[in-house]
Structure formats: C-alpha cells, structure tokens
Amino acid sequence: MDVLHRFDGSVTGDEVKEGKPNPEIFLKAAKQMGISPEYCVVLEDSINGIAGAHAARMHPIMIPDLVPPNAETLAHIYAKCNDLVEAAELIATLCS
C-alpha cells in the first residue's frame, strides 16, 4: 500500500548516524518540517523510540506492540493509546 503521498516528508534509519534511543532521527524530522521539537508529537511502539522522542524534548504517544512499557518508559510518555484510532482522536483534541 502506497501511503508516502500522505506525508510531507520522512526520515528513515539509513539517513542518521545513530539509531534509537538516540534522538537524532526525531530532531532531523523536526528540522525537516521546520518545527521546534517541543511542538512535535511522536507515535511510537518501542521503548527505545519513546526514549529517543523524550530525549528530543518531544511528546511521545506510545501504542504498545509486543513489549509492554516499563516504569521508566511510562514516566517518559505523554500518553498511551491502544491503537492508532485512539491516538488520532487524542491528537485531534490537541489540535482543537
């Protein structure tokens, strides 16, 4: 399924020197969009992704996959959602 046309930009793992939990990929994406990191929301399913988004001073929303979040991860998330529909509803309330 081709969904790339729905996004204004993207940054992939092969475009950064350090992988998650390093915040480089998140900071590069924010810079590409011209948005300050503290105004960014990140959807993540991994503990390393949450750590990276938090280190980037962004607002991570966790949608847990196979590994449930530990206490440290829960302390770093803005919110936890059960699925993308719930996350979209949350983001809609943030934008209104």
N, CA, C and O atoms as a CHARMM CRD file, in Angstrom:
* protein
*
  384
    1    1 MET  N      0.84200  -1.17600   0.00000 PROA 1      0.00000
    2    1 MET  CA     0.00000   0.00000   0.00000 PROA 1      0.00000
    3    1 MET  C      0.88800   1.24000   0.00000 PROA 1      0.00000
    4    1 MET  O      1.75900   1.39100   0.85700 PROA 1      0.00000
    5    2 ASP  N      0.66600   2.10600  -0.94800 PROA 2      0.00000
    6    2 ASP  CA     1.46100   3.32200  -1.07400 PROA 2      0.00000
    7    2 ASP  C      0.81400   4.44000  -0.26300 PROA 2      0.00000
    8    2 ASP  O     -0.25500   4.93400  -0.62000 PROA 2      0.00000
    9    3 VAL  N      1.45900   4.83500   0.81900 PROA 3      0.00000
   10    3 VAL  CA     0.92800   5.90000   1.66300 PROA 3      0.00000
   11    3 VAL  C      1.87600   7.09700   1.74000 PROA 3      0.00000
   12    3 VAL  O      1.55000   8.09900   2.37700 PROA 3      0.00000
   13    4 LEU  N      3.02000   7.00800   1.11500 PROA 4      0.00000
   14    4 LEU  CA     4.00700   8.08700   1.22500 PROA 4      0.00000
   15    4 LEU  C      3.47500   9.42700   0.73700 PROA 4      0.00000
   16    4 LEU  O      3.90500  10.47200   1.22600 PROA 4      0.00000
   17    5 HSD  N      2.55000   9.41900  -0.21500 PROA 5      0.00000
   18    5 HSD  CA     1.99100  10.67500  -0.72400 PROA 5      0.00000
   19    5 HSD  C      1.18300  11.42400   0.35000 PROA 5      0.00000
   20    5 HSD  O      0.85400  12.59500   0.16500 PROA 5      0.00000
   21    6 ARG  N      0.87000  10.77100   1.44100 PROA 6      0.00000
   22    6 ARG  CA     0.10200  11.39000   2.53100 PROA 6      0.00000
   23    6 ARG  C      0.99300  12.16000   3.51900 PROA 6      0.00000
   24    6 ARG  O      0.49000  12.82300   4.42700 PROA 6      0.00000
   25    7 PHE  N      2.30100  12.06800   3.33700 PROA 7      0.00000
   26    7 PHE  CA     3.24500  12.70500   4.25200 PROA 7      0.00000
   27    7 PHE  C      4.01300  13.81000   3.54400 PROA 7      0.00000
   28    7 PHE  O      4.34200  13.70200   2.36300 PROA 7      0.00000
   29    8 ASP  N      4.29300  14.88200   4.29300 PROA 8      0.00000
   30    8 ASP  CA     5.06300  15.99900   3.74400 PROA 8      0.00000
   31    8 ASP  C      6.55100  15.69500   3.68200 PROA 8      0.00000
   32    8 ASP  O      7.28200  16.35900   2.94700 PROA 8      0.00000
   33    9 GLY  N      7.00900  14.71400   4.43200 PROA 9      0.00000
   34    9 GLY  CA     8.41500  14.35300   4.44800 PROA 9      0.00000
   35    9 GLY  C      8.62000  13.09400   5.25500 PROA 9      0.00000
   36    9 GLY  O      7.68500  12.57000   5.86100 PROA 9      0.00000
   37   10 SER  N      9.83500  12.61600   5.26100 PROA 10     0.00000
   38   10 SER  CA    10.16200  11.43600   6.05700 PROA 10     0.00000
   39   10 SER  C     11.66200  11.39400   6.32200 PROA 10     0.00000
   40   10 SER  O     12.46900  11.94200   5.57200 PROA 10     0.00000
   41   11 VAL  N     11.99700  10.72800   7.40500 PROA 11     0.00000
   42   11 VAL  CA    13.39700  10.47400   7.74200 PROA 11     0.00000
   43   11 VAL  C     13.45900   9.00700   8.12300 PROA 11     0.00000
   44   11 VAL  O     12.68800   8.54200   8.96300 PROA 11     0.00000
   45   12 THR  N     14.37000   8.28600   7.50800 PROA 12     0.00000
   46   12 THR  CA    14.49500   6.85900   7.78300 PROA 12     0.00000
   47   12 THR  C     15.80900   6.56600   8.49100 PROA 12     0.00000
   48   12 THR  O     16.70600   7.40900   8.53300 PROA 12     0.00000
   49   13 GLY  N     15.91300   5.37000   9.04300 PROA 13     0.00000
   50   13 GLY  CA    17.09100   4.97600   9.80100 PROA 13     0.00000
   51   13 GLY  C     18.38900   5.06200   9.03300 PROA 13     0.00000
   52   13 GLY  O     19.44300   5.27300   9.63300 PROA 13     0.00000
   53   14 ASP  N     18.34300   4.90200   7.71100 PROA 14     0.00000
   54   14 ASP  CA    19.58700   4.96900   6.94100 PROA 14     0.00000
   55   14 ASP  C     20.03100   6.41200   6.67400 PROA 14     0.00000
   56   14 ASP  O     21.05700   6.62900   6.02900 PROA 14     0.00000
   57   15 GLU  N     19.27100   7.39900   7.16200 PROA 15     0.00000
   58   15 GLU  CA    19.62000   8.80500   6.99000 PROA 15     0.00000
   59   15 GLU  C     20.24400   9.41600   8.24600 PROA 15     0.00000
   60   15 GLU  O     20.52500  10.61400   8.28100 PROA 15     0.00000
   61   16 VAL  N     20.45700   8.59800   9.26700 PROA 16     0.00000
   62   16 VAL  CA    21.04600   9.09200  10.51500 PROA 16     0.00000
   63   16 VAL  C     22.23600   8.21700  10.90100 PROA 16     0.00000
   64   16 VAL  O     22.34300   7.06300  10.48800 PROA 16     0.00000
   65   17 LYS  N     23.11900   8.79500  11.69600 PROA 17     0.00000
   66   17 LYS  CA    24.30200   8.05300  12.13600 PROA 17     0.00000
   67   17 LYS  C     23.98600   7.13100  13.30200 PROA 17     0.00000
   68   17 LYS  O     24.50800   6.01900  13.37700 PROA 17     0.00000
   69   18 GLU  N     23.13300   7.58700  14.20900 PROA 18     0.00000
   70   18 GLU  CA    22.81000   6.83900  15.42700 PROA 18     0.00000
   71   18 GLU  C     21.35500   6.39500  15.39600 PROA 18     0.00000
   72   18 GLU  O     20.47500   7.16100  15.00000 PROA 18     0.00000
   73   19 GLY  N     21.10300   5.16100  15.81200 PROA 19     0.00000
   74   19 GLY  CA    19.73300   4.66600  15.90300 PROA 19     0.00000
   75   19 GLY  C     19.11000   5.00200  17.24700 PROA 19     0.00000
   76   19 GLY  O     19.77200   5.50000  18.15700 PROA 19     0.00000
   77   20 LYS  N     17.83200   4.71800  17.34300 PROA 20     0.00000
   78   20 LYS  CA    17.12400   4.92600  18.61700 PROA 20     0.00000
   79   20 LYS  C     17.76600   4.06000  19.68800 PROA 20     0.00000
   80   20 LYS  O     18.13100   2.92000  19.40000 PROA 20     0.00000
   81   21 PRO  N     17.91400   4.53700  20.87600 PROA 21     0.00000
   82   21 PRO  CA    17.24400   5.65900  21.51100 PROA 21     0.00000
   83   21 PRO  C     17.88500   7.02800  21.29700 PROA 21     0.00000
   84   21 PRO  O     17.43100   8.00200  21.89900 PROA 21     0.00000
   85   22 ASN  N     18.91000   7.14200  20.47600 PROA 22     0.00000
   86   22 ASN  CA    19.47600   8.44400  20.16000 PROA 22     0.00000
   87   22 ASN  C     18.37700   9.29600  19.51100 PROA 22     0.00000
   88   22 ASN  O     17.64900   8.78500  18.66000 PROA 22     0.00000
   89   23 PRO  N     18.23300  10.55500  19.87600 PROA 23     0.00000
   90   23 PRO  CA    17.15200  11.39100  19.34000 PROA 23     0.00000
   91   23 PRO  C     17.39200  11.93900  17.93900 PROA 23     0.00000
   92   23 PRO  O     16.56800  12.69200  17.42100 PROA 23     0.00000
   93   24 GLU  N     18.50100  11.57200  17.32400 PROA 24     0.00000
   94   24 GLU  CA    18.87700  12.16800  16.03000 PROA 24     0.00000
   95   24 GLU  C     17.76700  12.09100  14.98700 PROA 24     0.00000
   96   24 GLU  O     17.50000  13.08400  14.31100 PROA 24     0.00000
   97   25 ILE  N     17.12100  10.95200  14.83800 PROA 25     0.00000
   98   25 ILE  CA    16.10400  10.80000  13.79200 PROA 25     0.00000
   99   25 ILE  C     14.91200  11.72700  14.03600 PROA 25     0.00000
  100   25 ILE  O     14.34100  12.26800  13.08900 PROA 25     0.00000
  101   26 PHE  N     14.53800  11.90900  15.29800 PROA 26     0.00000
  102   26 PHE  CA    13.42600  12.78400  15.63100 PROA 26     0.00000
  103   26 PHE  C     13.78400  14.25000  15.40600 PROA 26     0.00000
  104   26 PHE  O     12.98100  15.02000  14.87900 PROA 26     0.00000
  105   27 LEU  N     14.98900  14.62700  15.80800 PROA 27     0.00000
  106   27 LEU  CA    15.43200  16.00700  15.62600 PROA 27     0.00000
  107   27 LEU  C     15.58000  16.35300  14.14900 PROA 27     0.00000
  108   27 LEU  O     15.27700  17.47300  13.73700 PROA 27     0.00000
  109   28 LYS  N     16.04200  15.40100  13.35900 PROA 28     0.00000
  110   28 LYS  CA    16.17600  15.62300  11.92300 PROA 28     0.00000
  111   28 LYS  C     14.80400  15.80000  11.27800 PROA 28     0.00000
  112   28 LYS  O     14.63900  16.64600  10.39800 PROA 28     0.00000
  113   29 ALA  N     13.82500  15.01400  11.70500 PROA 29     0.00000
  114   29 ALA  CA    12.46800  15.14200  11.16900 PROA 29     0.00000
  115   29 ALA  C     11.86400  16.49800  11.53100 PROA 29     0.00000
  116   29 ALA  O     11.23600  17.13900  10.68800 PROA 29     0.00000
  117   30 ALA  N     12.04700  16.93700  12.76800 PROA 30     0.00000
  118   30 ALA  CA    11.52700  18.24300  13.18800 PROA 30     0.00000
  119   30 ALA  C     12.17600  19.36200  12.37100 PROA 30     0.00000
  120   30 ALA  O     11.49800  20.29000  11.93100 PROA 30     0.00000
  121   31 LYS  N     13.46900  19.26900  12.17600 PROA 31     0.00000
  122   31 LYS  CA    14.17800  20.28400  11.38600 PROA 31     0.00000
  123   31 LYS  C     13.67000  20.28500   9.95000 PROA 31     0.00000
  124   31 LYS  O     13.47200  21.35000   9.36400 PROA 31     0.00000
  125   32 GLN  N     13.45900  19.10800   9.38200 PROA 32     0.00000
  126   32 GLN  CA    12.95900  18.99800   8.01100 PROA 32     0.00000
  127   32 GLN  C     11.58800  19.67400   7.87700 PROA 32     0.00000
  128   32 GLN  O     11.28600  20.27300   6.84500 PROA 32     0.00000
  129   33 MET  N     10.76700  19.57300   8.92000 PROA 33     0.00000
  130   33 MET  CA     9.43300  20.17800   8.89400 PROA 33     0.00000
  131   33 MET  C      9.45200  21.63900   9.31700 PROA 33     0.00000
  132   33 MET  O      8.45600  22.34500   9.15300 PROA 33     0.00000
  133   34 GLY  N     10.57500  22.09800   9.85800 PROA 34     0.00000
  134   34 GLY  CA    10.66500  23.47600  10.31700 PROA 34     0.00000
  135   34 GLY  C      9.88000  23.71400  11.59300 PROA 34     0.00000
  136   34 GLY  O      9.34700  24.80400  11.80400 PROA 34     0.00000
  137   35 ILE  N      9.80600  22.69000  12.45500 PROA 35     0.00000
  138   35 ILE  CA     9.04200  22.76600  13.70000 PROA 35     0.00000
  139   35 ILE  C      9.98500  22.53200  14.87500 PROA 35     0.00000
  140   35 ILE  O     10.83000  21.63800  14.83800 PROA 35     0.00000
  141   36 SER  N      9.83400  23.32900  15.89400 PROA 36     0.00000
  142   36 SER  CA    10.62500  23.15300  17.10600 PROA 36     0.00000
  143   36 SER  C     10.22700  21.82600  17.77300 PROA 36     0.00000
  144   36 SER  O      9.03900  21.51100  17.84100 PROA 36     0.00000
  145   37 PRO  N     11.19600  21.04900  18.26300 PROA 37     0.00000
  146   37 PRO  CA    10.90300  19.73100  18.83600 PROA 37     0.00000
  147   37 PRO  C      9.81300  19.72500  19.90800 PROA 37     0.00000
  148   37 PRO  O      9.03000  18.77800  19.98900 PROA 37     0.00000
  149   38 GLU  N      9.75700  20.76800  20.72600 PROA 38     0.00000
  150   38 GLU  CA     8.75800  20.75900  21.80500 PROA 38     0.00000
  151   38 GLU  C      7.32300  20.88000  21.29900 PROA 38     0.00000
  152   38 GLU  O      6.38300  20.74000  22.08100 PROA 38     0.00000
  153   39 TYR  N      7.14000  21.13900  20.00100 PROA 39     0.00000
  154   39 TYR  CA     5.80700  21.18100  19.40000 PROA 39     0.00000
  155   39 TYR  C      5.47900  19.90900  18.62200 PROA 39     0.00000
  156   39 TYR  O      4.46900  19.84900  17.92200 PROA 39     0.00000
  157   40 CYS  N      6.32700  18.90200  18.74500 PROA 40     0.00000
  158   40 CYS  CA     6.14700  17.65200  17.98900 PROA 40     0.00000
  159   40 CYS  C      5.54000  16.54900  18.85200 PROA 40     0.00000
  160   40 CYS  O      5.86000  16.40700  20.03200 PROA 40     0.00000
  161   41 VAL  N      4.66400  15.78200  18.23100 PROA 41     0.00000
  162   41 VAL  CA     4.10600  14.57800  18.83400 PROA 41     0.00000
  163   41 VAL  C      4.69400  13.40400  18.07200 PROA 41     0.00000
  164   41 VAL  O      4.76800  13.42500  16.84300 PROA 41     0.00000
  165   42 VAL  N      5.11200  12.38100  18.80300 PROA 42     0.00000
  166   42 VAL  CA     5.70900  11.19000  18.20000 PROA 42     0.00000
  167   42 VAL  C      4.86100   9.97900  18.55200 PROA 42     0.00000
  168   42 VAL  O      4.56300   9.75200  19.72500 PROA 42     0.00000
  169   43 LEU  N      4.46900   9.20000  17.55100 PROA 43     0.00000
  170   43 LEU  CA     3.78000   7.93000  17.77800 PROA 43     0.00000
  171   43 LEU  C      4.83900   6.84100  17.76400 PROA 43     0.00000
  172   43 LEU  O      5.57600   6.70600  16.78700 PROA 43     0.00000
  173   44 GLU  N      4.92000   6.07300  18.82400 PROA 44     0.00000
  174   44 GLU  CA     5.96400   5.04400  18.94600 PROA 44     0.00000
  175   44 GLU  C      5.39000   3.78100  19.57100 PROA 44     0.00000
  176   44 GLU  O      4.45200   3.82300  20.36600 PROA 44     0.00000
  177   45 ASP  N      5.98900   2.65100  19.18100 PROA 45     0.00000
  178   45 ASP  CA     5.59200   1.37400  19.78500 PROA 45     0.00000
  179   45 ASP  C      6.73400   0.72000  20.55100 PROA 45     0.00000
  180   45 ASP  O      6.56000  -0.34600  21.14100 PROA 45     0.00000
  181   46 SER  N      7.90300   1.35800  20.54200 PROA 46     0.00000
  182   46 SER  CA     9.05700   0.72200  21.18200 PROA 46     0.00000
  183   46 SER  C      9.59600   1.54000  22.34700 PROA 46     0.00000
  184   46 SER  O      9.44500   2.76100  22.39800 PROA 46     0.00000
  185   47 ILE  N     10.21800   0.84900  23.26500 PROA 47     0.00000
  186   47 ILE  CA    10.83300   1.50200  24.41200 PROA 47     0.00000
  187   47 ILE  C     11.96800   2.41700  23.95700 PROA 47     0.00000
  188   47 ILE  O     12.09600   3.53300  24.46100 PROA 47     0.00000
  189   48 ASN  N     12.79000   1.96400  23.01700 PROA 48     0.00000
  190   48 ASN  CA    13.88300   2.80300  22.51300 PROA 48     0.00000
  191   48 ASN  C     13.34900   4.03100  21.77700 PROA 48     0.00000
  192   48 ASN  O     13.93000   5.11200  21.87300 PROA 48     0.00000
  193   49 GLY  N     12.26400   3.87300  21.05600 PROA 49     0.00000
  194   49 GLY  CA    11.65900   5.01200  20.36500 PROA 49     0.00000
  195   49 GLY  C     11.12700   6.05700  21.33300 PROA 49     0.00000
  196   49 GLY  O     11.29800   7.25700  21.12000 PROA 49     0.00000
  197   50 ILE  N     10.48400   5.59700  22.39300 PROA 50     0.00000
  198   50 ILE  CA     9.98500   6.52900  23.41800 PROA 50     0.00000
  199   50 ILE  C     11.15300   7.26800  24.05700 PROA 50     0.00000
  200   50 ILE  O     11.08200   8.48000  24.26500 PROA 50     0.00000
  201   51 ALA  N     12.22500   6.54700  24.36800 PROA 51     0.00000
  202   51 ALA  CA    13.40100   7.17300  24.97600 PROA 51     0.00000
  203   51 ALA  C     13.99300   8.23100  24.04200 PROA 51     0.00000
  204   51 ALA  O     14.38600   9.30700  24.49300 PROA 51     0.00000
  205   52 GLY  N     14.05400   7.93200  22.76200 PROA 52     0.00000
  206   52 GLY  CA    14.59300   8.88800  21.79900 PROA 52     0.00000
  207   52 GLY  C     13.72200  10.11800  21.63500 PROA 52     0.00000
  208   52 GLY  O     14.23100  11.23700  21.57400 PROA 52     0.00000
  209   53 ALA  N     12.42000   9.92300  21.56300 PROA 53     0.00000
  210   53 ALA  CA    11.49900  11.05300  21.43000 PROA 53     0.00000
  211   53 ALA  C     11.54500  11.93300  22.68000 PROA 53     0.00000
  212   53 ALA  O     11.51800  13.16000  22.58700 PROA 53     0.00000
  213   54 HSD  N     11.61300  11.29900  23.83600 PROA 54     0.00000
  214   54 HSD  CA    11.70900  12.04300  25.09100 PROA 54     0.00000
  215   54 HSD  C     13.01500  12.83900  25.13900 PROA 54     0.00000
  216   54 HSD  O     13.01800  14.00100  25.54600 PROA 54     0.00000
  217   55 ALA  N     14.11000  12.22500  24.72800 PROA 55     0.00000
  218   55 ALA  CA    15.40600  12.91100  24.70500 PROA 55     0.00000
  219   55 ALA  C     15.39500  14.08300  23.72900 PROA 55     0.00000
  220   55 ALA  O     16.13300  15.05200  23.90800 PROA 55     0.00000
  221   56 ALA  N     14.56000  13.99300  22.70000 PROA 56     0.00000
  222   56 ALA  CA    14.44300  15.08200  21.71900 PROA 56     0.00000
  223   56 ALA  C     13.53000  16.20500  22.21400 PROA 56     0.00000
  224   56 ALA  O     13.33000  17.19900  21.51700 PROA 56     0.00000
  225   57 ARG  N     12.97300  16.04000  23.43300 PROA 57     0.00000
  226   57 ARG  CA    12.05900  17.01000  24.04000 PROA 57     0.00000
  227   57 ARG  C     10.72200  17.08200  23.31200 PROA 57     0.00000
  228   57 ARG  O     10.07700  18.13000  23.26900 PROA 57     0.00000
  229   58 MET  N     10.31500  15.94400  22.73800 PROA 58     0.00000
  230   58 MET  CA     9.02900  15.85000  22.04700 PROA 58     0.00000
  231   58 MET  C      8.00100  15.20200  22.96600 PROA 58     0.00000
  232   58 MET  O      8.31000  14.85300  24.10600 PROA 58     0.00000
  233   59 HSD  N      6.79600  15.04400  22.47400 PROA 59     0.00000
  234   59 HSD  CA     5.69600  14.45500  23.24600 PROA 59     0.00000
  235   59 HSD  C      5.38500  13.06300  22.69100 PROA 59     0.00000
  236   59 HSD  O      4.61700  12.93400  21.73800 PROA 59     0.00000
  237   60 PRO  N      5.97700  12.02700  23.28000 PROA 60     0.00000
  238   60 PRO  CA     5.75700  10.68200  22.75600 PROA 60     0.00000
  239   60 PRO  C      4.41700  10.09100  23.19600 PROA 60     0.00000
  240   60 PRO  O      4.05300  10.13700  24.37100 PROA 60     0.00000
  241   61 ILE  N      3.70700   9.54400  22.23400 PROA 61     0.00000
  242   61 ILE  CA     2.49600   8.77300  22.49600 PROA 61     0.00000
  243   61 ILE  C      2.84200   7.32700  22.19300 PROA 61     0.00000
  244   61 ILE  O      3.24700   6.99800  21.07800 PROA 61     0.00000
  245   62 MET  N      2.68500   6.47700  23.17200 PROA 62     0.00000
  246   62 MET  CA     3.02600   5.06200  22.98900 PROA 62     0.00000
  247   62 MET  C      1.79300   4.27100  22.59400 PROA 62     0.00000
  248   62 MET  O      0.72500   4.38100  23.19600 PROA 62     0.00000
  249   63 ILE  N      1.98500   3.47400  21.56400 PROA 63     0.00000
  250   63 ILE  CA     0.99500   2.47800  21.15400 PROA 63     0.00000
  251   63 ILE  C      1.72800   1.14500  21.27500 PROA 63     0.00000
  252   63 ILE  O      2.37500   0.70000  20.32800 PROA 63     0.00000
  253   64 PRO  N      1.62500   0.50800  22.44700 PROA 64     0.00000
  254   64 PRO  CA     2.43200  -0.69400  22.70700 PROA 64     0.00000
  255   64 PRO  C      2.19900  -1.79800  21.68600 PROA 64     0.00000
  256   64 PRO  O      1.08300  -2.02100  21.21700 PROA 64     0.00000
  257   65 ASP  N      3.28400  -2.47600  21.36100 PROA 65     0.00000
  258   65 ASP  CA     3.23100  -3.60900  20.44000 PROA 65     0.00000
  259   65 ASP  C      3.38100  -4.87500  21.26800 PROA 65     0.00000
  260   65 ASP  O      2.51300  -5.18200  22.08500 PROA 65     0.00000
  261   66 LEU  N      4.44500  -5.59900  21.07400 PROA 66     0.00000
  262   66 LEU  CA     4.64600  -6.85700  21.78100 PROA 66     0.00000
  263   66 LEU  C      5.23600  -6.68100  23.17500 PROA 66     0.00000
  264   66 LEU  O      4.95300  -7.46900  24.07700 PROA 66     0.00000
  265   67 VAL  N      6.05800  -5.64300  23.35100 PROA 67     0.00000
  266   67 VAL  CA     6.71800  -5.43000  24.63400 PROA 67     0.00000
  267   67 VAL  C      5.98200  -4.32900  25.39400 PROA 67     0.00000
  268   67 VAL  O      5.93500  -3.18900  24.93100 PROA 67     0.00000
  269   68 PRO  N      5.41400  -4.65000  26.54100 PROA 68     0.00000
  270   68 PRO  CA     4.71600  -3.61300  27.30800 PROA 68     0.00000
  271   68 PRO  C      5.70600  -2.60400  27.88800 PROA 68     0.00000
  272   68 PRO  O      6.85800  -2.95000  28.14900 PROA 68     0.00000
  273   69 PRO  N      5.27300  -1.37300  28.08800 PROA 69     0.00000
  274   69 PRO  CA     6.18600  -0.35500  28.62200 PROA 69     0.00000
  275   69 PRO  C      6.55700  -0.63900  30.07300 PROA 69     0.00000
  276   69 PRO  O      5.72800  -1.08100  30.86800 PROA 69     0.00000
  277   70 ASN  N      7.82800  -0.37500  30.40200 PROA 70     0.00000
  278   70 ASN  CA     8.27600  -0.49700  31.78800 PROA 70     0.00000
  279   70 ASN  C      8.03300   0.83500  32.50700 PROA 70     0.00000
  280   70 ASN  O      7.56500   1.79700  31.89600 PROA 70     0.00000
  281   71 ALA  N      8.34900   0.88700  33.79500 PROA 71     0.00000
  282   71 ALA  CA     8.09200   2.08800  34.59200 PROA 71     0.00000
  283   71 ALA  C      8.82300   3.30900  34.05100 PROA 71     0.00000
  284   71 ALA  O      8.26100   4.40400  34.02000 PROA 71     0.00000
  285   72 GLU  N     10.07200   3.13100  33.62400 PROA 72     0.00000
  286   72 GLU  CA    10.84000   4.26100  33.08600 PROA 72     0.00000
  287   72 GLU  C     10.18800   4.79700  31.81400 PROA 72     0.00000
  288   72 GLU  O     10.09000   6.01000  31.62500 PROA 72     0.00000
  289   73 THR  N      9.74500   3.89700  30.94900 PROA 73     0.00000
  290   73 THR  CA     9.08700   4.31300  29.71300 PROA 73     0.00000
  291   73 THR  C      7.78900   5.05200  30.02000 PROA 73     0.00000
  292   73 THR  O      7.50900   6.09300  29.42600 PROA 73     0.00000
  293   74 LEU  N      6.99900   4.51500  30.94500 PROA 74     0.00000
  294   74 LEU  CA     5.74700   5.16900  31.30800 PROA 74     0.00000
  295   74 LEU  C      5.98600   6.58100  31.84100 PROA 74     0.00000
  296   74 LEU  O      5.15100   7.46400  31.64500 PROA 74     0.00000
  297   75 ALA  N      7.10400   6.79900  32.50400 PROA 75     0.00000
  298   75 ALA  CA     7.42900   8.12400  33.02400 PROA 75     0.00000
  299   75 ALA  C      7.78500   9.10600  31.91100 PROA 75     0.00000
  300   75 ALA  O      7.74300  10.31600  32.13000 PROA 75     0.00000
  301   76 HSD  N      8.13400   8.61300  30.72300 PROA 76     0.00000
  302   76 HSD  CA     8.57300   9.46600  29.62000 PROA 76     0.00000
  303   76 HSD  C      7.51100   9.68800  28.55200 PROA 76     0.00000
  304   76 HSD  O      7.75900  10.42600  27.59800 PROA 76     0.00000
  305   77 ILE  N      6.34700   9.08100  28.67700 PROA 77     0.00000
  306   77 ILE  CA     5.34800   9.22900  27.62900 PROA 77     0.00000
  307   77 ILE  C      4.37600  10.36000  27.94700 PROA 77     0.00000
  308   77 ILE  O      4.11700  10.67000  29.11000 PROA 77     0.00000
  309   78 TYR  N      3.85500  10.95600  26.90700 PROA 78     0.00000
  310   78 TYR  CA     2.79500  11.95200  27.04100 PROA 78     0.00000
  311   78 TYR  C      1.46700  11.23900  27.27900 PROA 78     0.00000
  312   78 TYR  O      0.64600  11.67300  28.08700 PROA 78     0.00000
  313   79 ALA  N      1.27500  10.13200  26.55400 PROA 79     0.00000
  314   79 ALA  CA     0.04700   9.34400  26.68200 PROA 79     0.00000
  315   79 ALA  C      0.30300   7.94800  26.14500 PROA 79     0.00000
  316   79 ALA  O      1.25800   7.71600  25.40400 PROA 79     0.00000
  317   80 LYS  N     -0.56100   7.02700  26.52700 PROA 80     0.00000
  318   80 LYS  CA    -0.52700   5.66500  25.99100 PROA 80     0.00000
  319   80 LYS  C     -1.88400   5.39100  25.36200 PROA 80     0.00000
  320   80 LYS  O     -2.92100   5.59000  25.99500 PROA 80     0.00000
  321   81 CYS  N     -1.87600   4.93900  24.12600 PROA 81     0.00000
  322   81 CYS  CA    -3.10500   4.64400  23.40200 PROA 81     0.00000
  323   81 CYS  C     -3.10400   3.17500  23.00200 PROA 81     0.00000
  324   81 CYS  O     -2.04600   2.57100  22.82500 PROA 81     0.00000
  325   82 ASN  N     -4.28000   2.61300  22.86400 PROA 82     0.00000
  326   82 ASN  CA    -4.40200   1.20200  22.49900 PROA 82     0.00000
  327   82 ASN  C     -4.19300   0.94800  21.01300 PROA 82     0.00000
  328   82 ASN  O     -3.79700  -0.14900  20.62200 PROA 82     0.00000
  329   83 ASP  N     -4.45700   1.95400  20.18200 PROA 83     0.00000
  330   83 ASP  CA    -4.32600   1.77800  18.73700 PROA 83     0.00000
  331   83 ASP  C     -4.22300   3.15000  18.06500 PROA 83     0.00000
  332   83 ASP  O     -4.29000   4.18700  18.72400 PROA 83     0.00000
  333   84 LEU  N     -4.05800   3.13000  16.74000 PROA 84     0.00000
  334   84 LEU  CA    -3.89200   4.38400  16.00300 PROA 84     0.00000
  335   84 LEU  C     -5.16700   5.21900  15.98100 PROA 84     0.00000
  336   84 LEU  O     -5.09600   6.44600  15.91200 PROA 84     0.00000
  337   85 VAL  N     -6.31500   4.58300  16.03800 PROA 85     0.00000
  338   85 VAL  CA    -7.57400   5.33100  16.07500 PROA 85     0.00000
  339   85 VAL  C     -7.63700   6.16600  17.35000 PROA 85     0.00000
  340   85 VAL  O     -7.97400   7.34900  17.30800 PROA 85     0.00000
  341   86 GLU  N     -7.31600   5.55300  18.46700 PROA 86     0.00000
  342   86 GLU  CA    -7.29500   6.27300  19.74000 PROA 86     0.00000
  343   86 GLU  C     -6.26500   7.40100  19.71400 PROA 86     0.00000
  344   86 GLU  O     -6.51900   8.49400  20.22000 PROA 86     0.00000
  345   87 ALA  N     -5.11000   7.13200  19.12500 PROA 87     0.00000
  346   87 ALA  CA    -4.06400   8.15800  19.02000 PROA 87     0.00000
  347   87 ALA  C     -4.54700   9.32200  18.14800 PROA 87     0.00000
  348   87 ALA  O     -4.30600  10.48100  18.48400 PROA 87     0.00000
  349   88 ALA  N     -5.21800   9.03200  17.04700 PROA 88     0.00000
  350   88 ALA  CA    -5.73400  10.09000  16.15700 PROA 88     0.00000
  351   88 ALA  C     -6.76000  10.94500  16.89800 PROA 88     0.00000
  352   88 ALA  O     -6.77300  12.16600  16.74400 PROA 88     0.00000
  353   89 GLU  N     -7.60700  10.32200  17.68900 PROA 89     0.00000
  354   89 GLU  CA    -8.59900  11.06600  18.46300 PROA 89     0.00000
  355   89 GLU  C     -7.91500  11.98500  19.48400 PROA 89     0.00000
  356   89 GLU  O     -8.34200  13.12300  19.67800 PROA 89     0.00000
  357   90 LEU  N     -6.87000  11.49900  20.12500 PROA 90     0.00000
  358   90 LEU  CA    -6.11700  12.29800  21.07500 PROA 90     0.00000
  359   90 LEU  C     -5.46200  13.49300  20.37900 PROA 90     0.00000
  360   90 LEU  O     -5.53500  14.62300  20.86300 PROA 90     0.00000
  361   91 ILE  N     -4.83200  13.23200  19.25700 PROA 91     0.00000
  362   91 ILE  CA    -4.15900  14.30600  18.51300 PROA 91     0.00000
  363   91 ILE  C     -5.17900  15.33800  18.05000 PROA 91     0.00000
  364   91 ILE  O     -4.89100  16.53500  18.06600 PROA 91     0.00000
  365   92 ALA  N     -6.36100  14.90000  17.63900 PROA 92     0.00000
  366   92 ALA  CA    -7.40700  15.84400  17.21100 PROA 92     0.00000
  367   92 ALA  C     -7.78700  16.78000  18.35300 PROA 92     0.00000
  368   92 ALA  O     -8.03800  17.96400  18.12700 PROA 92     0.00000
  369   93 THR  N     -7.83200  16.26300  19.56900 PROA 93     0.00000
  370   93 THR  CA    -8.16900  17.12700  20.70900 PROA 93     0.00000
  371   93 THR  C     -7.02400  18.09800  20.99300 PROA 93     0.00000
  372   93 THR  O     -7.26900  19.21300  21.45400 PROA 93     0.00000
  373   94 LEU  N     -5.78500  17.69800  20.72800 PROA 94     0.00000
  374   94 LEU  CA    -4.65600  18.58900  20.94600 PROA 94     0.00000
  375   94 LEU  C     -4.64300  19.73500  19.93600 PROA 94     0.00000
  376   94 LEU  O     -4.15600  20.82800  20.22800 PROA 94     0.00000
  377   95 CYS  N     -5.17700  19.47500  18.76000 PROA 95     0.00000
  378   95 CYS  CA    -5.15300  20.46300  17.67900 PROA 95     0.00000
  379   95 CYS  C     -6.36500  21.39600  17.69400 PROA 95     0.00000
  380   95 CYS  O     -6.42100  22.36100  16.93200 PROA 95     0.00000
  381   96 SER  N     -7.32000  21.10600  18.55100 PROA 96     0.00000
  382   96 SER  CA    -8.53000  21.95800  18.53900 PROA 96     0.00000
  383   96 SER  C     -8.44900  23.05900  19.55100 PROA 96     0.00000
  384   96 SER  O     -9.37700  23.85900  19.66900 PROA 96     0.00000
